[in-house]
Amino acid sequence: MSFTMEDFQRQYAREHFPRLSAAEQREALKLLSPERLREILQSLPPEERLAGLPPEQIRRYLEQLKAGRPAKPRKPRRKK
């Protein structure tokens, strides 16, 4: 089996992605489709997915799920 240009590009990306800065890695991840990014994130254990979030943000999200509301922040109410 021959080593194709596509094989080389995959190998190169695997070897060099860790060397990129965090900002460069984020830029590279933005190139992925939302479905592919979701698939990658779902492959991580929950502890790793939640590791960078503050506890209050996690708590708010869980409360919204329990209440059946969408995960978006609520708009402020108008003063009467």
mmCIF file of the N, C-alpha and C atoms, coordinates in Angstrom:
data_MODEL
# 
_entry.id   MODEL 
# 
loop_
_atom_site.group_PDB 
_atom_site.id 
_atom_site.type_symbol 
_atom_site.label_atom_id 
_atom_site.label_alt_id 
_atom_site.label_comp_id 
_atom_site.label_asym_id 
_atom_site.label_entity_id 
_atom_site.label_seq_id 
_atom_site.pdbx_PDB_ins_code 
_atom_site.Cartn_x 
_atom_site.Cartn_y 
_atom_site.Cartn_z 
_atom_site.occupancy 
_atom_site.B_iso_or_equiv 
_atom_site.pdbx_formal_charge 
_atom_site.auth_seq_id 
_atom_site.auth_comp_id 
_atom_site.auth_asym_id 
_atom_site.auth_atom_id 
_atom_site.pdbx_PDB_model_num 
ATOM 1   N N  . MET A 1 1  ? 0.847   -1.178 0.000  1.00 0.00 ? 1  MET A N  1 
ATOM 2   C CA . MET A 1 1  ? 0.000   0.000  0.000  1.00 0.00 ? 1  MET A CA 1 
ATOM 3   C C  . MET A 1 1  ? 0.898   1.249  0.000  1.00 0.00 ? 1  MET A C  1 
ATOM 4   N N  . SER A 1 2  ? 0.574   2.200  -0.806 1.00 0.00 ? 2  SER A N  1 
ATOM 5   C CA . SER A 1 2  ? 1.415   3.396  -0.927 1.00 0.00 ? 2  SER A CA 1 
ATOM 6   C C  . SER A 1 2  ? 1.005   4.465  0.084  1.00 0.00 ? 2  SER A C  1 
ATOM 7   N N  . PHE A 1 3  ? 1.942   5.299  0.403  1.00 0.00 ? 3  PHE A N  1 
ATOM 8   C CA . PHE A 1 3  ? 1.735   6.421  1.321  1.00 0.00 ? 3  PHE A CA 1 
ATOM 9   C C  . PHE A 1 3  ? 1.305   7.616  0.476  1.00 0.00 ? 3  PHE A C  1 
ATOM 10  N N  . THR A 1 4  ? 0.044   7.996  0.581  1.00 0.00 ? 4  THR A N  1 
ATOM 11  C CA . THR A 1 4  ? -0.509  9.049  -0.268 1.00 0.00 ? 4  THR A CA 1 
ATOM 12  C C  . THR A 1 4  ? -0.305  10.426 0.352  1.00 0.00 ? 4  THR A C  1 
ATOM 13  N N  . MET A 1 5  ? -0.572  11.446 -0.443 1.00 0.00 ? 5  MET A N  1 
ATOM 14  C CA . MET A 1 5  ? -0.499  12.826 0.049  1.00 0.00 ? 5  MET A CA 1 
ATOM 15  C C  . MET A 1 5  ? -1.517  13.030 1.173  1.00 0.00 ? 5  MET A C  1 
ATOM 16  N N  . GLU A 1 6  ? -2.677  12.420 1.054  1.00 0.00 ? 6  GLU A N  1 
ATOM 17  C CA . GLU A 1 6  ? -3.696  12.508 2.106  1.00 0.00 ? 6  GLU A CA 1 
ATOM 18  C C  . GLU A 1 6  ? -3.182  11.883 3.405  1.00 0.00 ? 6  GLU A C  1 
ATOM 19  N N  . ASP A 1 7  ? -2.505  10.750 3.304  1.00 0.00 ? 7  ASP A N  1 
ATOM 20  C CA . ASP A 1 7  ? -1.906  10.111 4.480  1.00 0.00 ? 7  ASP A CA 1 
ATOM 21  C C  . ASP A 1 7  ? -0.879  11.043 5.119  1.00 0.00 ? 7  ASP A C  1 
ATOM 22  N N  . PHE A 1 8  ? -0.044  11.661 4.280  1.00 0.00 ? 8  PHE A N  1 
ATOM 23  C CA . PHE A 1 8  ? 0.967   12.589 4.779  1.00 0.00 ? 8  PHE A CA 1 
ATOM 24  C C  . PHE A 1 8  ? 0.323   13.764 5.515  1.00 0.00 ? 8  PHE A C  1 
ATOM 25  N N  . GLN A 1 9  ? -0.735  14.339 4.935  1.00 0.00 ? 9  GLN A N  1 
ATOM 26  C CA . GLN A 1 9  ? -1.391  15.496 5.551  1.00 0.00 ? 9  GLN A CA 1 
ATOM 27  C C  . GLN A 1 9  ? -1.981  15.132 6.907  1.00 0.00 ? 9  GLN A C  1 
ATOM 28  N N  . ARG A 1 10 ? -2.590  13.954 7.009  1.00 0.00 ? 10 ARG A N  1 
ATOM 29  C CA . ARG A 1 10 ? -3.143  13.512 8.298  1.00 0.00 ? 10 ARG A CA 1 
ATOM 30  C C  . ARG A 1 10 ? -2.036  13.338 9.335  1.00 0.00 ? 10 ARG A C  1 
ATOM 31  N N  . GLN A 1 11 ? -0.958  12.681 8.926  1.00 0.00 ? 11 GLN A N  1 
ATOM 32  C CA . GLN A 1 11 ? 0.162   12.457 9.842  1.00 0.00 ? 11 GLN A CA 1 
ATOM 33  C C  . GLN A 1 11 ? 0.771   13.791 10.274 1.00 0.00 ? 11 GLN A C  1 
ATOM 34  N N  . TYR A 1 12 ? 0.938   14.696 9.353  1.00 0.00 ? 12 TYR A N  1 
ATOM 35  C CA . TYR A 1 12 ? 1.510   16.015 9.647  1.00 0.00 ? 12 TYR A CA 1 
ATOM 36  C C  . TYR A 1 12 ? 0.633   16.762 10.653 1.00 0.00 ? 12 TYR A C  1 
ATOM 37  N N  . ALA A 1 13 ? -0.669  16.746 10.427 1.00 0.00 ? 13 ALA A N  1 
ATOM 38  C CA . ALA A 1 13 ? -1.597  17.440 11.335 1.00 0.00 ? 13 ALA A CA 1 
ATOM 39  C C  . ALA A 1 13 ? -1.521  16.840 12.738 1.00 0.00 ? 13 ALA A C  1 
ATOM 40  N N  . ARG A 1 14 ? -1.509  15.508 12.828 1.00 0.00 ? 14 ARG A N  1 
ATOM 41  C CA . ARG A 1 14 ? -1.420  14.838 14.135 1.00 0.00 ? 14 ARG A CA 1 
ATOM 42  C C  . ARG A 1 14 ? -0.145  15.213 14.874 1.00 0.00 ? 14 ARG A C  1 
ATOM 43  N N  . GLU A 1 15 ? 0.953   15.271 14.144 1.00 0.00 ? 15 GLU A N  1 
ATOM 44  C CA . GLU A 1 15 ? 2.236   15.561 14.777 1.00 0.00 ? 15 GLU A CA 1 
ATOM 45  C C  . GLU A 1 15 ? 2.388   17.024 15.172 1.00 0.00 ? 15 GLU A C  1 
ATOM 46  N N  . HIS A 1 16 ? 1.786   17.933 14.426 1.00 0.00 ? 16 HIS A N  1 
ATOM 47  C CA . HIS A 1 16 ? 2.021   19.354 14.644 1.00 0.00 ? 16 HIS A CA 1 
ATOM 48  C C  . HIS A 1 16 ? 0.921   20.081 15.408 1.00 0.00 ? 16 HIS A C  1 
ATOM 49  N N  . PHE A 1 17 ? -0.264  19.523 15.493 1.00 0.00 ? 17 PHE A N  1 
ATOM 50  C CA . PHE A 1 17 ? -1.361  20.182 16.211 1.00 0.00 ? 17 PHE A CA 1 
ATOM 51  C C  . PHE A 1 17 ? -0.981  20.496 17.659 1.00 0.00 ? 17 PHE A C  1 
ATOM 52  N N  . PRO A 1 18 ? -0.357  19.565 18.391 1.00 0.00 ? 18 PRO A N  1 
ATOM 53  C CA . PRO A 1 18 ? 0.006   19.874 19.785 1.00 0.00 ? 18 PRO A CA 1 
ATOM 54  C C  . PRO A 1 18 ? 1.002   21.024 19.918 1.00 0.00 ? 18 PRO A C  1 
ATOM 55  N N  . ARG A 1 19 ? 1.744   21.308 18.880 1.00 0.00 ? 19 ARG A N  1 
ATOM 56  C CA . ARG A 1 19 ? 2.735   22.389 18.928 1.00 0.00 ? 19 ARG A CA 1 
ATOM 57  C C  . ARG A 1 19 ? 2.125   23.766 18.721 1.00 0.00 ? 19 ARG A C  1 
ATOM 58  N N  . LEU A 1 20 ? 0.880   23.818 18.269 1.00 0.00 ? 20 LEU A N  1 
ATOM 59  C CA . LEU A 1 20 ? 0.218   25.104 18.052 1.00 0.00 ? 20 LEU A CA 1 
ATOM 60  C C  . LEU A 1 20 ? -0.124  25.749 19.388 1.00 0.00 ? 20 LEU A C  1 
ATOM 61  N N  . SER A 1 21 ? -0.226  27.067 19.391 1.00 0.00 ? 21 SER A N  1 
ATOM 62  C CA . SER A 1 21 ? -0.655  27.766 20.605 1.00 0.00 ? 21 SER A CA 1 
ATOM 63  C C  . SER A 1 21 ? -2.140  27.467 20.825 1.00 0.00 ? 21 SER A C  1 
ATOM 64  N N  . ALA A 1 22 ? -2.627  27.763 22.011 1.00 0.00 ? 22 ALA A N  1 
ATOM 65  C CA . ALA A 1 22 ? -4.045  27.524 22.320 1.00 0.00 ? 22 ALA A CA 1 
ATOM 66  C C  . ALA A 1 22 ? -4.944  28.282 21.348 1.00 0.00 ? 22 ALA A C  1 
ATOM 67  N N  . ALA A 1 23 ? -4.588  29.520 21.021 1.00 0.00 ? 23 ALA A N  1 
ATOM 68  C CA . ALA A 1 23 ? -5.395  30.307 20.081 1.00 0.00 ? 23 ALA A CA 1 
ATOM 69  C C  . ALA A 1 23 ? -5.395  29.664 18.692 1.00 0.00 ? 23 ALA A C  1 
ATOM 70  N N  . GLU A 1 24 ? -4.251  29.177 18.265 1.00 0.00 ? 24 GLU A N  1 
ATOM 71  C CA . GLU A 1 24 ? -4.165  28.529 16.953 1.00 0.00 ? 24 GLU A CA 1 
ATOM 72  C C  . GLU A 1 24 ? -4.962  27.222 16.927 1.00 0.00 ? 24 GLU A C  1 
ATOM 73  N N  . GLN A 1 25 ? -4.937  26.487 18.037 1.00 0.00 ? 25 GLN A N  1 
ATOM 74  C CA . GLN A 1 25 ? -5.722  25.258 18.110 1.00 0.00 ? 25 GLN A CA 1 
ATOM 75  C C  . GLN A 1 25 ? -7.214  25.567 18.046 1.00 0.00 ? 25 GLN A C  1 
ATOM 76  N N  . ARG A 1 26 ? -7.644  26.643 18.759 1.00 0.00 ? 26 ARG A N  1 
ATOM 77  C CA . ARG A 1 26 ? -9.060  27.046 18.696 1.00 0.00 ? 26 ARG A CA 1 
ATOM 78  C C  . ARG A 1 26 ? -9.457  27.400 17.275 1.00 0.00 ? 26 ARG A C  1 
ATOM 79  N N  . GLU A 1 27 ? -8.597  28.130 16.575 1.00 0.00 ? 27 GLU A N  1 
ATOM 80  C CA . GLU A 1 27 ? -8.874  28.498 15.181 1.00 0.00 ? 27 GLU A CA 1 
ATOM 81  C C  . GLU A 1 27 ? -9.027  27.245 14.319 1.00 0.00 ? 27 GLU A C  1 
ATOM 82  N N  . ALA A 1 28 ? -8.163  26.257 14.535 1.00 0.00 ? 28 ALA A N  1 
ATOM 83  C CA . ALA A 1 28 ? -8.247  25.017 13.767 1.00 0.00 ? 28 ALA A CA 1 
ATOM 84  C C  . ALA A 1 28 ? -9.554  24.283 14.065 1.00 0.00 ? 28 ALA A C  1 
ATOM 85  N N  . LEU A 1 29 ? -9.973  24.280 15.329 1.00 0.00 ? 29 LEU A N  1 
ATOM 86  C CA . LEU A 1 29 ? -11.222 23.603 15.699 1.00 0.00 ? 29 LEU A CA 1 
ATOM 87  C C  . LEU A 1 29 ? -12.441 24.300 15.112 1.00 0.00 ? 29 LEU A C  1 
ATOM 88  N N  . LYS A 1 30 ? -12.354 25.611 14.898 1.00 0.00 ? 30 LYS A N  1 
ATOM 89  C CA . LYS A 1 30 ? -13.462 26.347 14.290 1.00 0.00 ? 30 LYS A CA 1 
ATOM 90  C C  . LYS A 1 30 ? -13.713 25.918 12.846 1.00 0.00 ? 30 LYS A C  1 
ATOM 91  N N  . LEU A 1 31 ? -12.729 25.292 12.233 1.00 0.00 ? 31 LEU A N  1 
ATOM 92  C CA . LEU A 1 31 ? -12.868 24.830 10.852 1.00 0.00 ? 31 LEU A CA 1 
ATOM 93  C C  . LEU A 1 31 ? -13.721 23.561 10.760 1.00 0.00 ? 31 LEU A C  1 
ATOM 94  N N  . LEU A 1 32 ? -13.926 22.896 11.897 1.00 0.00 ? 32 LEU A N  1 
ATOM 95  C CA . LEU A 1 32 ? -14.730 21.676 11.910 1.00 0.00 ? 32 LEU A CA 1 
ATOM 96  C C  . LEU A 1 32 ? -16.210 22.014 11.828 1.00 0.00 ? 32 LEU A C  1 
ATOM 97  N N  . SER A 1 33 ? -16.985 21.099 11.285 1.00 0.00 ? 33 SER A N  1 
ATOM 98  C CA . SER A 1 33 ? -18.435 21.292 11.262 1.00 0.00 ? 33 SER A CA 1 
ATOM 99  C C  . SER A 1 33 ? -18.957 21.172 12.692 1.00 0.00 ? 33 SER A C  1 
ATOM 100 N N  . PRO A 1 34 ? -20.095 21.802 12.991 1.00 0.00 ? 34 PRO A N  1 
ATOM 101 C CA . PRO A 1 34 ? -20.658 21.680 14.349 1.00 0.00 ? 34 PRO A CA 1 
ATOM 102 C C  . PRO A 1 34 ? -20.905 20.225 14.748 1.00 0.00 ? 34 PRO A C  1 
ATOM 103 N N  . GLU A 1 35 ? -21.326 19.409 13.789 1.00 0.00 ? 35 GLU A N  1 
ATOM 104 C CA . GLU A 1 35 ? -21.594 18.002 14.087 1.00 0.00 ? 35 GLU A CA 1 
ATOM 105 C C  . GLU A 1 35 ? -20.299 17.275 14.476 1.00 0.00 ? 35 GLU A C  1 
ATOM 106 N N  . ARG A 1 36 ? -19.229 17.536 13.741 1.00 0.00 ? 36 ARG A N  1 
ATOM 107 C CA . ARG A 1 36 ? -17.950 16.871 14.028 1.00 0.00 ? 36 ARG A CA 1 
ATOM 108 C C  . ARG A 1 36 ? -17.384 17.335 15.370 1.00 0.00 ? 36 ARG A C  1 
ATOM 109 N N  . LEU A 1 37 ? -17.498 18.628 15.645 1.00 0.00 ? 37 LEU A N  1 
ATOM 110 C CA . LEU A 1 37 ? -17.022 19.159 16.917 1.00 0.00 ? 37 LEU A CA 1 
ATOM 111 C C  . LEU A 1 37 ? -17.810 18.552 18.077 1.00 0.00 ? 37 LEU A C  1 
ATOM 112 N N  . ARG A 1 38 ? -19.125 18.439 17.929 1.00 0.00 ? 38 ARG A N  1 
ATOM 113 C CA . ARG A 1 38 ? -19.969 17.830 18.968 1.00 0.00 ? 38 ARG A CA 1 
ATOM 114 C C  . ARG A 1 38 ? -19.561 16.375 19.185 1.00 0.00 ? 38 ARG A C  1 
ATOM 115 N N  . GLU A 1 39 ? -19.297 15.669 18.097 1.00 0.00 ? 39 GLU A N  1 
ATOM 116 C CA . GLU A 1 39 ? -18.878 14.268 18.189 1.00 0.00 ? 39 GLU A CA 1 
ATOM 117 C C  . GLU A 1 39 ? -17.572 14.141 18.971 1.00 0.00 ? 39 GLU A C  1 
ATOM 118 N N  . ILE A 1 40 ? -16.643 15.022 18.703 1.00 0.00 ? 40 ILE A N  1 
ATOM 119 C CA . ILE A 1 40 ? -15.350 14.998 19.411 1.00 0.00 ? 40 ILE A CA 1 
ATOM 120 C C  . ILE A 1 40 ? -15.551 15.304 20.891 1.00 0.00 ? 40 ILE A C  1 
ATOM 121 N N  . LEU A 1 41 ? -16.335 16.339 21.198 1.00 0.00 ? 41 LEU A N  1 
ATOM 122 C CA . LEU A 1 41 ? -16.562 16.702 22.596 1.00 0.00 ? 41 LEU A CA 1 
ATOM 123 C C  . LEU A 1 41 ? -17.284 15.597 23.353 1.00 0.00 ? 41 LEU A C  1 
ATOM 124 N N  . GLN A 1 42 ? -18.222 14.926 22.693 1.00 0.00 ? 42 GLN A N  1 
ATOM 125 C CA . GLN A 1 42 ? -18.951 13.856 23.361 1.00 0.00 ? 42 GLN A CA 1 
ATOM 126 C C  . GLN A 1 42 ? -18.072 12.643 23.626 1.00 0.00 ? 42 GLN A C  1 
ATOM 127 N N  . SER A 1 43 ? -16.951 12.536 22.925 1.00 0.00 ? 43 SER A N  1 
ATOM 128 C CA . SER A 1 43 ? -16.052 11.410 23.164 1.00 0.00 ? 43 SER A CA 1 
ATOM 129 C C  . SER A 1 43 ? -15.225 11.614 24.436 1.00 0.00 ? 43 SER A C  1 
ATOM 130 N N  . LEU A 1 44 ? -15.195 12.851 24.951 1.00 0.00 ? 44 LEU A N  1 
ATOM 131 C CA . LEU A 1 44 ? -14.457 13.134 26.183 1.00 0.00 ? 44 LEU A CA 1 
ATOM 132 C C  . LEU A 1 44 ? -15.303 12.778 27.397 1.00 0.00 ? 44 LEU A C  1 
ATOM 133 N N  . PRO A 1 45 ? -14.670 12.345 28.480 1.00 0.00 ? 45 PRO A N  1 
ATOM 134 C CA . PRO A 1 45 ? -15.439 12.081 29.699 1.00 0.00 ? 45 PRO A CA 1 
ATOM 135 C C  . PRO A 1 45 ? -16.021 13.395 30.239 1.00 0.00 ? 45 PRO A C  1 
ATOM 136 N N  . PRO A 1 46 ? -17.163 13.328 30.920 1.00 0.00 ? 46 PRO A N  1 
ATOM 137 C CA . PRO A 1 46 ? -17.807 14.541 31.433 1.00 0.00 ? 46 PRO A CA 1 
ATOM 138 C C  . PRO A 1 46 ? -16.881 15.393 32.290 1.00 0.00 ? 46 PRO A C  1 
ATOM 139 N N  . GLU A 1 47 ? -16.013 14.762 33.073 1.00 0.00 ? 47 GLU A N  1 
ATOM 140 C CA . GLU A 1 47 ? -15.108 15.523 33.936 1.00 0.00 ? 47 GLU A CA 1 
ATOM 141 C C  . GLU A 1 47 ? -14.208 16.442 33.113 1.00 0.00 ? 47 GLU A C  1 
ATOM 142 N N  . GLU A 1 48 ? -13.745 15.961 31.966 1.00 0.00 ? 48 GLU A N  1 
ATOM 143 C CA . GLU A 1 48 ? -12.879 16.776 31.118 1.00 0.00 ? 48 GLU A CA 1 
ATOM 144 C C  . GLU A 1 48 ? -13.665 17.885 30.421 1.00 0.00 ? 48 GLU A C  1 
ATOM 145 N N  . ARG A 1 49 ? -14.906 17.592 30.031 1.00 0.00 ? 49 ARG A N  1 
ATOM 146 C CA . ARG A 1 49 ? -15.716 18.612 29.361 1.00 0.00 ? 49 ARG A CA 1 
ATOM 147 C C  . ARG A 1 49 ? -16.071 19.750 30.311 1.00 0.00 ? 49 ARG A C  1 
ATOM 148 N N  . LEU A 1 50 ? -16.267 19.435 31.581 1.00 0.00 ? 50 LEU A N  1 
ATOM 149 C CA . LEU A 1 50 ? -16.691 20.444 32.548 1.00 0.00 ? 50 LEU A CA 1 
ATOM 150 C C  . LEU A 1 50 ? -15.525 21.103 33.271 1.00 0.00 ? 50 LEU A C  1 
ATOM 151 N N  . ALA A 1 51 ? -14.325 20.600 33.088 1.00 0.00 ? 51 ALA A N  1 
ATOM 152 C CA . ALA A 1 51 ? -13.162 21.043 33.862 1.00 0.00 ? 51 ALA A CA 1 
ATOM 153 C C  . ALA A 1 51 ? -12.928 22.553 33.800 1.00 0.00 ? 51 ALA A C  1 
ATOM 154 N N  . GLY A 1 52 ? -13.139 23.192 32.681 1.00 0.00 ? 52 GLY A N  1 
ATOM 155 C CA . GLY A 1 52 ? -12.836 24.615 32.555 1.00 0.00 ? 52 GLY A CA 1 
ATOM 156 C C  . GLY A 1 52 ? -13.984 25.535 32.916 1.00 0.00 ? 52 GLY A C  1 
ATOM 157 N N  . LEU A 1 53 ? -15.127 24.986 33.272 1.00 0.00 ? 53 LEU A N  1 
ATOM 158 C CA . LEU A 1 53 ? -16.292 25.824 33.576 1.00 0.00 ? 53 LEU A CA 1 
ATOM 159 C C  . LEU A 1 53 ? -16.391 26.109 35.072 1.00 0.00 ? 53 LEU A C  1 
ATOM 160 N N  . PRO A 1 54 ? -16.768 27.332 35.429 1.00 0.00 ? 54 PRO A N  1 
ATOM 161 C CA . PRO A 1 54 ? -16.958 27.626 36.852 1.00 0.00 ? 54 PRO A CA 1 
ATOM 162 C C  . PRO A 1 54 ? -18.197 26.884 37.382 1.00 0.00 ? 54 PRO A C  1 
ATOM 163 N N  . PRO A 1 55 ? -18.159 26.473 38.638 1.00 0.00 ? 55 PRO A N  1 
ATOM 164 C CA . PRO A 1 55 ? -19.284 25.720 39.211 1.00 0.00 ? 55 PRO A CA 1 
ATOM 165 C C  . PRO A 1 55 ? -20.629 26.436 39.067 1.00 0.00 ? 55 PRO A C  1 
ATOM 166 N N  . GLU A 1 56 ? -20.631 27.763 39.186 1.00 0.00 ? 56 GLU A N  1 
ATOM 167 C CA . GLU A 1 56 ? -21.899 28.503 39.079 1.00 0.00 ? 56 GLU A CA 1 
ATOM 168 C C  . GLU A 1 56 ? -22.513 28.357 37.681 1.00 0.00 ? 56 GLU A C  1 
ATOM 169 N N  . GLN A 1 57 ? -21.696 28.353 36.659 1.00 0.00 ? 57 GLN A N  1 
ATOM 170 C CA . GLN A 1 57 ? -22.211 28.203 35.298 1.00 0.00 ? 57 GLN A CA 1 
ATOM 171 C C  . GLN A 1 57 ? -22.796 26.800 35.099 1.00 0.00 ? 57 GLN A C  1 
ATOM 172 N N  . ILE A 1 58 ? -22.137 25.799 35.638 1.00 0.00 ? 58 ILE A N  1 
ATOM 173 C CA . ILE A 1 58 ? -22.644 24.420 35.554 1.00 0.00 ? 58 ILE A CA 1 
ATOM 174 C C  . ILE A 1 58 ? -23.969 24.317 36.295 1.00 0.00 ? 58 ILE A C  1 
ATOM 175 N N  . ARG A 1 59 ? -24.022 24.913 37.493 1.00 0.00 ? 59 ARG A N  1 
ATOM 176 C CA . ARG A 1 59 ? -25.234 24.878 38.312 1.00 0.00 ? 59 ARG A CA 1 
ATOM 177 C C  . ARG A 1 59 ? -26.406 25.537 37.577 1.00 0.00 ? 59 ARG A C  1 
ATOM 178 N N  . ARG A 1 60 ? -26.159 26.721 36.983 1.00 0.00 ? 60 ARG A N  1 
ATOM 179 C CA . ARG A 1 60 ? -27.216 27.426 36.243 1.00 0.00 ? 60 ARG A CA 1 
ATOM 180 C C  . ARG A 1 60 ? -27.736 26.579 35.086 1.00 0.00 ? 60 ARG A C  1 
ATOM 181 N N  . TYR A 1 61 ? -26.826 25.962 34.364 1.00 0.00 ? 61 TYR A N  1 
ATOM 182 C CA . TYR A 1 61 ? -27.230 25.134 33.225 1.00 0.00 ? 61 TYR A CA 1 
ATOM 183 C C  . TYR A 1 61 ? -28.079 23.946 33.695 1.00 0.00 ? 61 TYR A C  1 
ATOM 184 N N  . LEU A 1 62 ? -27.662 23.293 34.770 1.00 0.00 ? 62 LEU A N  1 
ATOM 185 C CA . LEU A 1 62 ? -28.431 22.160 35.292 1.00 0.00 ? 62 LEU A CA 1 
ATOM 186 C C  . LEU A 1 62 ? -29.814 22.590 35.766 1.00 0.00 ? 62 LEU A C  1 
ATOM 187 N N  . GLU A 1 63 ? -29.897 23.751 36.393 1.00 0.00 ? 63 GLU A N  1 
ATOM 188 C CA . GLU A 1 63 ? -31.197 24.266 36.835 1.00 0.00 ? 63 GLU A CA 1 
ATOM 189 C C  . GLU A 1 63 ? -32.103 24.536 35.643 1.00 0.00 ? 63 GLU A C  1 
ATOM 190 N N  . GLN A 1 64 ? -31.541 25.064 34.569 1.00 0.00 ? 64 GLN A N  1 
ATOM 191 C CA . GLN A 1 64 ? -32.334 25.325 33.367 1.00 0.00 ? 64 GLN A CA 1 
ATOM 192 C C  . GLN A 1 64 ? -32.827 24.020 32.752 1.00 0.00 ? 64 GLN A C  1 
ATOM 193 N N  . LEU A 1 65 ? -32.000 22.996 32.770 1.00 0.00 ? 65 LEU A N  1 
ATOM 194 C CA . LEU A 1 65 ? -32.421 21.701 32.237 1.00 0.00 ? 65 LEU A CA 1 
ATOM 195 C C  . LEU A 1 65 ? -33.559 21.117 33.071 1.00 0.00 ? 65 LEU A C  1 
ATOM 196 N N  . LYS A 1 66 ? -33.433 21.235 34.386 1.00 0.00 ? 66 LYS A N  1 
ATOM 197 C CA . LYS A 1 66 ? -34.465 20.710 35.277 1.00 0.00 ? 66 LYS A CA 1 
ATOM 198 C C  . LYS A 1 66 ? -35.783 21.436 35.070 1.00 0.00 ? 66 LYS A C  1 
ATOM 199 N N  . ALA A 1 67 ? -35.728 22.730 34.845 1.00 0.00 ? 67 ALA A N  1 
ATOM 200 C CA . ALA A 1 67 ? -36.939 23.531 34.681 1.00 0.00 ? 67 ALA A CA 1 
ATOM 201 C C  . ALA A 1 67 ? -37.533 23.387 33.284 1.00 0.00 ? 67 ALA A C  1 
ATOM 202 N N  . GLY A 1 68 ? -36.805 22.760 32.367 1.00 0.00 ? 68 GLY A N  1 
ATOM 203 C CA . GLY A 1 68 ? -37.319 22.580 31.021 1.00 0.00 ? 68 GLY A CA 1 
ATOM 204 C C  . GLY A 1 68 ? -37.192 23.819 30.156 1.00 0.00 ? 68 GLY A C  1 
ATOM 205 N N  . ARG A 1 69 ? -36.410 24.781 30.621 1.00 0.00 ? 69 ARG A N  1 
ATOM 206 C CA . ARG A 1 69 ? -36.202 26.005 29.854 1.00 0.00 ? 69 ARG A CA 1 
ATOM 207 C C  . ARG A 1 69 ? -35.033 25.814 28.907 1.00 0.00 ? 69 ARG A C  1 
ATOM 208 N N  . PRO A 1 70 ? -34.974 26.612 27.850 1.00 0.00 ? 70 PRO A N  1 
ATOM 209 C CA . PRO A 1 70 ? -33.786 26.557 26.988 1.00 0.00 ? 70 PRO A CA 1 
ATOM 210 C C  . PRO A 1 70 ? -32.546 27.013 27.742 1.00 0.00 ? 70 PRO A C  1 
ATOM 211 N N  . ALA A 1 71 ? -31.384 26.646 27.261 1.00 0.00 ? 71 ALA A N  1 
ATOM 212 C CA . ALA A 1 71 ? -30.126 26.932 27.944 1.00 0.00 ? 71 ALA A CA 1 
ATOM 213 C C  . ALA A 1 71 ? -29.642 28.356 27.745 1.00 0.00 ? 71 ALA A C  1 
ATOM 214 N N  . LYS A 1 72 ? -30.451 29.222 27.137 1.00 0.00 ? 72 LYS A N  1 
ATOM 215 C CA . LYS A 1 72 ? -30.051 30.610 26.921 1.00 0.00 ? 72 LYS A CA 1 
ATOM 216 C C  . LYS A 1 72 ? -30.347 31.440 28.168 1.00 0.00 ? 72 LYS A C  1 
ATOM 217 N N  . PRO A 1 73 ? -29.534 32.472 28.418 1.00 0.00 ? 73 PRO A N  1 
ATOM 218 C CA . PRO A 1 73 ? -29.843 33.355 29.543 1.00 0.00 ? 73 PRO A CA 1 
ATOM 219 C C  . PRO A 1 73 ? -31.126 34.121 29.268 1.00 0.00 ? 73 PRO A C  1 
ATOM 220 N N  . ARG A 1 74 ? -31.846 34.406 30.307 1.00 0.00 ? 74 ARG A N  1 
ATOM 221 C CA . ARG A 1 74 ? -33.111 35.128 30.151 1.00 0.00 ? 74 ARG A CA 1 
ATOM 222 C C  . ARG A 1 74 ? -32.858 36.597 29.912 1.00 0.00 ? 74 ARG A C  1 
ATOM 223 N N  . LYS A 1 75 ? -33.779 37.206 29.180 1.00 0.00 ? 75 LYS A N  1 
ATOM 224 C CA . LYS A 1 75 ? -33.702 38.647 28.941 1.00 0.00 ? 75 LYS A CA 1 
ATOM 225 C C  . LYS A 1 75 ? -34.193 39.367 30.188 1.00 0.00 ? 75 LYS A C  1 
ATOM 226 N N  . PRO A 1 76 ? -33.597 40.538 30.476 1.00 0.00 ? 76 PRO A N  1 
ATOM 227 C CA . PRO A 1 76 ? -34.079 41.299 31.635 1.00 0.00 ? 76 PRO A CA 1 
ATOM 228 C C  . PRO A 1 76 ? -35.511 41.784 31.396 1.00 0.00 ? 76 PRO A C  1 
ATOM 229 N N  . ARG A 1 77 ? -36.263 41.857 32.467 1.00 0.00 ? 77 ARG A N  1 
ATOM 230 C CA . ARG A 1 77 ? -37.656 42.323 32.365 1.00 0.00 ? 77 ARG A CA 1 
ATOM 231 C C  . ARG A 1 77 ? -37.691 43.829 32.261 1.00 0.00 ? 77 ARG A C  1 
ATOM 232 N N  . ARG A 1 78 ? -38.666 44.316 31.536 1.00 0.00 ? 78 ARG A N  1 
ATOM 233 C CA . ARG A 1 78 ? -38.842 45.761 31.397 1.00 0.00 ? 78 ARG A CA 1 
ATOM 234 C C  . ARG A 1 78 ? -39.431 46.323 32.669 1.00 0.00 ? 78 ARG A C  1 
ATOM 235 N N  . LYS A 1 79 ? -38.987 47.510 33.036 1.00 0.00 ? 79 LYS A N  1 
ATOM 236 C CA . LYS A 1 79 ? -39.543 48.185 34.206 1.00 0.00 ? 79 LYS A CA 1 
ATOM 237 C C  . LYS A 1 79 ? -40.861 48.802 33.816 1.00 0.00 ? 79 LYS A C  1 
ATOM 238 N N  . LYS A 1 80 ? -41.812 48.756 34.723 1.00 0.00 ? 80 LYS A N  1 
ATOM 239 C CA . LYS A 1 80 ? -43.126 49.341 34.452 1.00 0.00 ? 80 LYS A CA 1 
ATOM 240 C C  . LYS A 1 80 ? -43.195 50.757 34.887 1.00 0.00 ? 80 LYS A C  1 
# 
